[in-house]
Amino acid sequence: MHHPEGGGAWQVLLPLPGLLVCAVLHLCLVRRARRRNPARGWSSWRSVSFGVGLALAAVALLPPLAPLAHNDFRGHMAQHLLIGMYAPLVLVLGAPVTLLLRALPAPHARALTLVLHSRPARLLTHPVMALLLSTGSLAVLYFTPLYNTAMAHPAGHWLLHAHFLLSGCLFAHAIAGPDPAPGRPGVRARLVCLGCAIAVHAVVAQLMYGGFWVDIHAPVPQVRGGAEIMYYGGDIAELLLAAALVATWRPDRAPRPPLAYATVRN
């Protein structure tokens, strides 16, 4: 073992109540949104997407994968991909912010809209910032003692999970999220950020596989196996994110000519 196990059974099952609360809260918001506007309703596919995201998070955070991640770096990397890339993508495609805006009373929805349009929110949800917080943190995590320190303490382990999930959701939203994103740049800029993420993942995985500069207290076969999981699993997740960007992209409509100009031409 390269780090100690994370406590008793109650700690292993600790995420379960939170995941159940999220599922129940989502269903309550869907019911409220449909009741407030029956004609508009809410897409069942959005709810299915959000539910799949919660299921992927459960697979990552509950047995048998969670105990394995404490004792095997390959399990940690599989957990990292599920929490930080796969689950965030389908959670974001569930459009939770849009659902919240539809379910909230009008004054609260307006207040939330003001927050989304604020300068700090625009900065935080910009693709470059999301890229730095999600993909950029990989070098800090695996090429410094931070990973070993976090895994040696249960609190650090949970903070690491929270960082993976939140930064992954932020990046997925910045690239292909259907929720409102004021000030989000165009498709080309987002594709550049996604390309940078793909390149960083590949370089980090290759350096990890070769044993260059990594600071991970684990047997070499585990580190190499974890690097392979990052390399191939990360590629698949980023291809899915690119597909989501294409699926959610809507071309800008060409502006109509002024009425007077149209009259003259006719």
Disulfide bonds with the S-S distance in Angstrom:
none
